[in-house]
Every structure is written in structure tokens, then in C-alpha cells.
Amino acid sequence: MIDPVKQAFLTSLFDAAVTAADARAALAPNLPERPEGRTVVVGAGKGAAQLAAAFEDLWDGPVEGVVVTRYGYSCPTRHIRVMEAAHPVPDAAGLAASEALFAAVAGLGPDDLVVALICGGGSSLLPSPPEGMTLADEQALNEALLASGAPIGVMNAIRKHASGIKGGRLAAAAHPAKVVSLVVSDVPGDDPAQVASGPTVPDGVTLEDARRLIKLRGLDLPPQIVSRMTNAPMPDDPVFAGNEVNVIASARISLEAAAQKAQSAGIPAVILSDAIEGEAEVIGQMHGAIAREVVAHGRPFKAPVVILSGGETTVTLRHKDGRGGRNTAFLLAFAQAIEDVTGITALAADTDGIDGSEDNAGGFADTNTAALMRGAGVDPADALQRNNAWGAFDAVNALFVTGPTGTNVNDFRAILIEPTD
């Protein structure tokens, strides 16, 4: 069992990270000026409903619009319609939501304002197959990309050219109204054009670039999709002139809040990076190696210390019947890497409260976790190979369950290392 005091401490760091990405706190200093005409809100992502509700409370004037969030992630709003759709594979409800967002920005003039509330998860919530493609094609594309282990930047570069709404197309449809995009970043590097595949924020990745990425990574994508991909609008297109983009919350801000929380409790904290990418298993092994080095040699940090990191790892699916997500996969590899090394306790979780296919945000691990799994009849190495990290942590009662948090700034990892002398 995880020491309850250490579990409570690590949970407090997670809570500080999530609080730093709170919708109201993030929006308040970033509100645009009130327009002479209408104010229309559009949005997508796992925290879009909470952003919409906060915007209504903060906005001094009439507001209308529509946002889409994941099933079960909604909250009450007064004027902005909240729709729900499927994540991570799109469905017909998402298709209807994309149509509703286009309808909301149709016919606007230069005196009108569109406020786009964009956060992680929006890519799958906004299916909009271009001419010649179907919803089934977009579903097949998402499934293939999710199973490939490709970094989020690669996946989004491809999605943008196989969509009628991503890659700035929603903002283009709102022209000549001004579009102000307020973005909660869940991507390494905080490029707003990558969040939710940038429905209101174009980037310079061309169709040729996207096809080159498919070849370079050897991605096995449905040929009818690749052949029908089209160029997304480029950032220098005049329809985007005068638009504004602001990243209002991110992994960096949340990790800094967690570090301050640890330090206020008397534990020094270091942030490795807020932009770590790669296979979850490999990143877990790397973090385990660093933790062992601290315990054995007092480098690169001296205990006591909390090591924090964020970003977005990936999992290559080897077994479609596996259960879990990238944070429990990370932690399962980490647990094996630190086995029999005392003084180490870790939490890995997704800040949106859902890690992959189940209802947990992530899990906890310490020096005894891997052995406890074996004692419960679960081989941790086999569970990792079979993409069944959830089952391994469930067997030892080490899952971390928060429910939907109302925000999403990606992976959160906190490793507490205490002196062993």
C-alpha cells in the first residue's frame, strides 16, 4: 500500500496544478474588449463547458454561442449552448456539434466578435469530414493515429488536412468578424495551433508536409483518407488579419504552481520539463533511472526533492483489449524501474481526470508496487506489454480517481524522493 501521508502530499501537488488551470482564474485577465456588435462564443475540448460558464460570469454584456465537450464533462450555462460528443474517437454527435459551431459564426460582420474557447480533446470532438470523406473515415483515421504511437504534433498535422473545421477553418468561416482565441494548452511547447488541431488558429504545416510525415513514420492510414486530404489555410491568409490568440493556461503554469506548493511544505522541487514526449514506457524508465541516481548518488538532485514533469507521452497499442492510458503505462514502467529502491513515491495522472479508457486520472507507485502486483497475480511486465496498466494498478488499489476536473493541461508527474539514511 502507498503511504497515505505521501499519497496525500502528492495529491495536493496535483490539486495545485489543476487549480492553476481553473477556467475563471485563467479567463479573467484575458478577456477581450466588448465589441459594438454581437459577441459569439464557440469552443471545444474537455474543459470547454467550464470555460463557457466562467466566460458568462465574467463578460459584461450579452453573449451567445455553442461549445462542445466530452460526454459527462458538461456543466450548467445560461446563454451558451453546451453539446456533448465522443472522445477519443469521434461520433455523430460531434458531427452535429461541428455544424452548430459553423452555424454560430455564419453571417457575422466586422463589428461582431467571436471568442473561441479552445482546450485539449477538441480534435476528436469536432469531426467535419471534407468532401469525399465520411464520418467513418474520420473515425478510422483517429483510431489509426491513436494506435500508432505518433506524437501529438504529427497526429494534428495530419488531422488538419483531413478536416473541414480544423487548421483555422472555423475562424476563416467567421470572417469578417474578429476572432479572439483563448487557449488552454495541453500540447508540449504550448503551440496554440496544435491544441484541438487549431480550429481557429492556422499554422504553416502544408499538405505536402503532412504527407511526408505519414511516409517518414510509416503510418498505415486508410488510403481513401490520404488521397482526399486538402491544404488547410495558411497563417498569412487575409481572413485571419486582426485575429488574436492567447494561451491562458498551460502545463508550464501548472507545474510551477505544484512546485510552489511543494516548497511551501518544505520540500524542494525541480521541474524537468513541461514538454516531454515519447513512448510512455520509455519515459517511465527514464524517470526511474533519474530517481535511482538521486537515491544512490545524490545527483542530479539531492533528497529530499520532488521531481515534476509534464508533456504528452504516447502509447503504441499492441492489444486492442487493453485497459488504461499513458499515465498508468508510464507509472507501470516506472514502478519496475525503482523496485527495491527505497524512498521513492510517485503520482502520474492526466490533469483532465481521465487517463485513457477508464475513469481514473492515473495512479500511484513506490518501491513495493511491482512486487505487490505479482503477489496479486499480475505480472507487471506482461501487463505493460498487453497495454493493461489499469488492471495492474487496480489489482493493488493504487489507482488515482478524481473525476472530470474541468480543465486539461496534459500529463502531470510528481516523484517524491526522501533521504534513506
Secondary structure, DSSP 8 states (H G I E B T S, - for coil): ---HHHHHHHHHHHHHHHHHT-HHHHHGGG-----SS-EEEEEESTTHHHHHHHHHHH-SS--EEEEEEETT-----SSEEEEEE-SSS--HHHHHHHHHHHHHHTT--TT-EEEEEEETTHHHH-----TT--HHHHHHHHHHHHHHT--HHHHHHHHHTT-SSTTTHHHHHHTTSEEEEEEE--STT--TTTGGG-SS---S--HHHHHHHHHHTT----HHHHTT------TT-GGGTT-EEEEEE-HHHHHHHHHHHHHHTT--EEE--S-EEEEHHHHHHHHHHHHHHHHHH--SS-SSEEEEEEEEEE---S-TT----HHHHHHHHHHHHTTT-TTEEEEEEETTS--TTSS--EEEEETTHHHHHHHTT--HHHHHHTT-HHHHHHHTT-EE-----S----EEEEEEE----
